[in-house]
Amino acid sequence: MQSGTLDSAFRRGCGMFKDFKAFLNQGNVMGLAVGVIIGGAFGKIVSSLTDDVLMPFIGWLTGGGVDFTNKYLILAGGEKVTEGMPLAAAKAAGANVLALGSFVTAIINFVLLAFVVFLLVRQASKIIAMPDAGPTQVDLLTEIRDELRKK
């Protein structure tokens, strides 16, 4: 590698470091970090709501006590798997399974989380009303024209 190429690569790296430092000092990073932490905690709440409240209720509605988390199809290696074996035990026995119940639960988690985030953003946009941008360029030009006509 030539000396000039190494020197320009070093300058690009220093420039990137300066840009990163400026990004960190903007203040948006702290807001992002707080959002990620709260989002993670909120995700656990939604998962608990789905796993502990909604899915048992849906199971009860669909025929009495169906546990969706243990609904799976055996794709291969199911010799050691018995009827009614929980998903974790089937995986531990070495079976290759298609965990449909876990997938349905994850979809319900996502839909609930997306809906709650939508409601939060909707309420925040109502609370934090954007200020009027002021008159448009056409309005200003019309006012100037009208003022010039008066003279």
Backbone torsions as a table, in degrees:
resi	resn	phi	psi	omega
1	MET	NA	136.9	-178.0
2	GLN	-79.1	158.3	-177.9
3	SER	-63.8	-40.0	-179.2
4	GLY	-65.4	-38.4	179.5
5	THR	-66.8	-41.9	178.3
6	LEU	-64.3	-41.3	-180.0
7	ASP	-64.3	-43.0	-180.0
8	SER	-68.8	-35.1	176.9
9	ALA	-65.1	-38.8	178.4
10	PHE	-64.4	-42.2	179.1
11	ARG	-63.6	-40.7	177.8
12	ARG	-62.4	-40.5	178.7
13	GLY	-63.7	-41.6	178.2
14	CYS	-65.9	-38.6	177.3
15	GLY	-63.5	-39.6	178.4
16	MET	-66.0	-39.6	178.0
17	PHE	-63.3	-41.0	177.2
18	LYS	-63.4	-42.1	178.0
19	ASP	-63.1	-41.2	178.7
20	PHE	-64.5	-41.0	178.7
21	LYS	-63.7	-41.2	177.7
22	ALA	-64.5	-39.0	178.3
23	PHE	-62.3	-43.3	179.1
24	LEU	-64.9	-32.9	-177.5
25	ASN	-82.8	-4.7	-179.2
26	GLN	-69.3	-26.3	-178.3
27	GLY	98.6	-18.5	179.1
28	ASN	-70.3	-25.3	-177.1
29	VAL	-66.2	-40.4	179.2
30	MET	-64.7	-41.4	176.8
31	GLY	-62.4	-39.9	177.6
32	LEU	-64.9	-43.1	-179.9
33	ALA	-62.8	-43.7	178.6
34	VAL	-63.5	-40.5	178.8
35	GLY	-62.8	-40.5	179.5
36	VAL	-66.1	-42.6	-179.5
37	ILE	-65.6	-45.9	179.1
38	ILE	-66.5	-38.5	178.1
39	GLY	-62.3	-39.7	177.6
40	GLY	-64.0	-43.4	178.6
41	ALA	-66.7	-39.9	179.7
42	PHE	-66.9	-35.2	176.7
43	GLY	-61.0	-37.5	177.5
44	LYS	-66.2	-37.8	178.1
45	ILE	-64.1	-44.9	179.9
46	VAL	-65.1	-39.6	177.4
47	SER	-62.0	-41.6	178.0
48	SER	-64.9	-41.6	177.5
49	LEU	-59.7	-44.1	-179.6
50	THR	-68.2	-51.3	-174.5
51	ASP	-70.4	-38.2	-171.2
52	ASP	-99.0	-18.8	-176.7
53	VAL	-119.0	-57.4	-172.8
54	LEU	-72.7	-48.2	-176.4
55	MET	-64.0	-41.4	174.1
56	PRO	-61.9	-37.1	178.7
57	PHE	-66.4	-44.0	177.7
58	ILE	-63.7	-40.4	176.5
59	GLY	-61.2	-40.3	178.6
60	TRP	-65.5	-40.9	179.7
61	LEU	-66.3	-31.5	-175.6
62	THR	-91.7	14.6	174.7
63	GLY	135.2	15.4	172.9
64	GLY	86.3	90.7	168.7
65	GLY	77.1	26.3	177.2
66	VAL	-73.9	124.8	178.9
67	ASP	-97.7	105.7	-175.7
68	PHE	-66.4	-28.5	-177.5
69	THR	-66.9	-21.4	179.6
70	ASN	-105.0	22.1	174.9
71	LYS	-96.2	119.3	-178.6
72	TYR	-152.6	162.2	174.1
73	LEU	-114.5	136.7	179.0
74	ILE	-86.4	121.9	178.9
75	LEU	-92.4	-39.9	179.9
76	ALA	-160.5	158.4	175.5
77	GLY	69.8	32.3	-176.8
78	GLY	-94.0	18.7	-177.9
79	GLU	-62.7	-36.4	-176.8
80	LYS	-91.3	-2.3	-177.1
81	VAL	-89.5	129.4	178.1
82	THR	-103.9	163.9	179.3
83	GLU	-61.2	131.0	178.1
84	GLY	81.9	7.1	179.5
85	MET	-69.5	134.3	178.2
86	PRO	-60.9	156.5	-177.6
87	LEU	-57.5	-45.5	-178.8
88	ALA	-62.0	-38.9	179.7
89	ALA	-70.1	-37.0	177.9
90	ALA	-65.3	-40.5	176.8
91	LYS	-66.3	-39.5	179.3
92	ALA	-66.3	-29.2	178.8
93	ALA	-77.0	-3.5	177.0
94	GLY	93.8	11.7	-179.9
95	ALA	-80.1	142.5	173.5
96	ASN	-91.5	111.3	-171.8
97	VAL	-119.6	151.9	172.9
98	LEU	-103.7	103.1	-171.8
99	ALA	-84.6	79.1	-177.7
100	LEU	-66.3	-38.8	-179.7
101	GLY	-63.9	-41.1	177.0
102	SER	-64.8	-37.1	178.8
103	PHE	-65.5	-44.1	177.9
104	VAL	-61.3	-42.1	178.3
105	THR	-62.8	-41.3	178.7
106	ALA	-65.2	-37.7	177.5
107	ILE	-64.7	-43.4	178.7
108	ILE	-64.0	-41.6	175.4
109	ASN	-56.4	-47.3	-178.4
110	PHE	-62.6	-45.9	-178.5
111	VAL	-62.5	-43.7	178.2
112	LEU	-62.9	-45.4	-179.4
113	LEU	-63.9	-43.6	179.3
114	ALA	-63.2	-39.3	179.8
115	PHE	-66.1	-42.5	-179.9
116	VAL	-67.5	-40.1	176.6
117	VAL	-63.2	-40.7	176.2
118	PHE	-58.7	-45.5	179.3
119	LEU	-63.2	-40.6	178.8
120	LEU	-64.1	-45.1	180.0
121	VAL	-65.7	-39.1	179.5
122	ARG	-63.6	-45.4	178.5
123	GLN	-66.6	-40.6	179.3
124	ALA	-62.7	-38.4	179.5
125	SER	-68.8	-28.6	175.9
126	LYS	-74.0	-38.7	-178.6
127	ILE	-72.5	-45.3	-178.8
128	ILE	-96.0	80.4	-178.7
129	ALA	-71.8	134.2	179.0
130	MET	-72.3	135.0	178.5
131	PRO	-68.1	151.8	178.3
132	ASP	-61.4	140.9	-178.3
133	ALA	-75.6	-11.2	-178.1
134	GLY	94.6	-174.9	-178.3
135	PRO	-68.3	150.3	178.5
136	THR	-77.7	171.0	-179.7
137	GLN	-63.8	-36.8	179.0
138	VAL	-65.0	-41.6	178.5
139	ASP	-62.1	-44.1	179.3
140	LEU	-63.7	-43.7	178.8
141	LEU	-64.9	-35.6	177.3
142	THR	-65.3	-42.3	178.2
143	GLU	-63.2	-43.7	178.9
144	ILE	-61.9	-44.7	178.3
145	ARG	-59.7	-44.7	180.0
146	ASP	-63.9	-39.3	177.8
147	GLU	-65.8	-39.7	179.2
148	LEU	-68.5	-31.7	177.9
149	ARG	-69.0	-31.4	-179.7
150	LYS	-65.5	-30.6	-175.1
151	LYS	-81.8	NA	NA
